Structures are given as structure tokens and as C-alpha cells.
Amino acid sequence: MATYDIAGDTHGLTYTLTNSTTAPDDGSVVADIQLWGGTPGGDTSWLDGGAAAGSYPGSLDGFKAKNTNTTDAMSGMRLVTLQFDLKHASLTTLDVAKKTGQNTAFSKIMAVIGQSHQAGTHVYTVLTDSNTVTITPQATADKYQITLLLA
């Protein structure tokens, strides 16, 4: 088994490519678009409450948050495009996981949105479980791109 981890700014996730013969290479994160609103994961300023006492008209007490930070604010879905070279015409798996110790929301791959590859190269892509995509090219494919919807 040959494996390759896509390096660079992966925003708290790992992308591991595995092929039984030759590891894919030259990988990068082309785009990582957050599809959520509200406070970013890890931002707890919403727990600090509002204005200080006496700053409201009529000297009302300032807002005091009643809840506690038992869980950080949760981010939602994200759209990620990865690019890498498929070096062998055989089954390659792409596994997505949270980096250890990172406060990143990831539970599963929701969908394969699209893929692009060299003209004349047929590539079959299947979402095999919640965090794995199976990619099977009929020939080697440089600069293969896949776009995933993650939750």
C-alpha cells in the first residue's frame, strides 16, 4: 500500500490518498469554502454577554449569558476542491478525517459534487462510506480534481 497525505492549509482536516501500487502525488487544496453563517467554530465571544451594567438607557443591567460553553459553536457544511496526480490506473481511496486535537467540525462526506481530469481519461468515482471516496481511473491522470461537500 502506498499512501500520500495532501499537505498545506487543510483547515483542520486530513486528506489521505491510498493506492495498492503507486501513491498519488502533487496534491493540494484548491478551494475550501465554508458554507455556514454565525460565529466560527472556537469563537466563544457570544458567551461574554452584552453591554456593561449602567450603559443601557435608564441604567438597566447589561445582558448576561445564561448558558455555558459546553460545546463550541458548530460550523456547517463546506465545499472542498482537491487536486492531485493519479499515478496508476487502479483503485485509489481518498479518506477525509479531522486532524487530532483540532476544533474542526467534520462528520461525513455528504456528496461528490464534481470531478475533472485529462481529456480521454475515464475516471469512476464512488462515495463508499461516510469518510471515503473510491476513485478508479482507466489511465493515469495528472491534475485530477474532485469537489466534495463535507458536513
PyMOL commands that set and color helices and strands:
alter all, ss='L'
color gray80, all
select helices_A, chain A and resi 45-47
alter helices_A, ss='H'
color red, helices_A
select strands_A, chain A and resi 2-5+13-19+25-35+77-86+92-98+109-116+123-129+132-137+141-150
alter strands_A, ss='S'
color yellow, strands_A
deselect
rebuild
show_as cartoon
